[in-house]
Amino acid sequence: MTQHDGELSPPFEIVEPANWRAPIIFNSPHSGSVYPAEFLDASRIDLPALRRSEDSFMDELIAGLSGQGFPTVRVHFPRSYVDVNREPYELDPRMFSGRLPSFANTRSMRVAGGLGTIPRVVGDGQEIYRERLSVDDALARIEALYKPYHRALRRLINKAHQAFGAVVVVDCHSMPSVGVSRDEPRRPDVVIGDRYGTSCASLLPDMVEETMRGLGYSVGRNKPYAGGFITEHYGNPASGLHAIQLELNRAIYMDERRRERSPGFSRVAADFNVLADALATVPLGELGPFQAAAE
């Protein structure tokens, strides 16, 4: 792969059940916590600061679902090293020595915020690198880590789609309990992102909201997170491809300051099983073609 082949082997993991209960894939793209030594050496901030970008323990919260008949996907490398929830080449020219390829997207809002495919900052805005990176290094990371992950995810999605005629990707994330701005209202326990109704049939977020509220959680939709590249890219309801993003408030399952599981962790993990069971009852074959809402 690259010089860190041994450290990131494998770079991600897909666990398929022996028998699929439903074509519902649970994906955790931002919980990776294996930090390559050369990345740590190049960083101007320490490991605890880098880890603030992690969706810590999200992969563990969904791990038991594969035993219940649902495939799970987890990424091992950190999002601060390569972010698979971005376009393949969202790159900030200020970060690199040398010329980026002409096909790089250097003007997206995510790049402007320092959160491109190779992030410039961690979640709280701290700069990651002491010096500029080489363009070749960035492209090597994308070839070795980003592209194999998306190829594998696409194969899994296609397998489910061919077998069932429809597929649902549940993209699982976590969010800080409070926002950067003091003006932002208290964040709910769960935020459902469906790209404002475009990435999946409305029956799916309705089922998620009903289930999570029934379990005692507060629920919001699309604010402050409507879904990233994965939700947008893999959600095509007209073709039977549905993608929905879930953002869990970290305060409900972990101690954010110590980065440790809290007593609520086991409850949240159990409630993911309840949610998966509920989604498995959605009549995917009856969702029908996606109808955009009238303006």
TAUR-V703126 format. One record per helix or strand of 2 or more residues. SS is the DSSP state (@ for helix, = for strand). FROM is the first residue (numbers start at 1). LEN is the number of residues. If there is no record, write none. Layout:
# TAUR-V703126
((SS;FROM;LEN) (SS;FROM;LEN))
This chain:
# TAUR-V703126
((=;12;4) (=;24;5) (@;37;6) (@;47;7) (@;58;11) (=;72;4) (@;93;3) (=;96;2) (@;109;4) (=;133;2) (@;135;30) (=;167;9) (=;190;4) (@;202;13) (=;219;3) (@;229;6) (@;237;3) (=;241;9) (@;250;3) (=;254;2) (=;260;2) (@;265;16) (@;284;3))
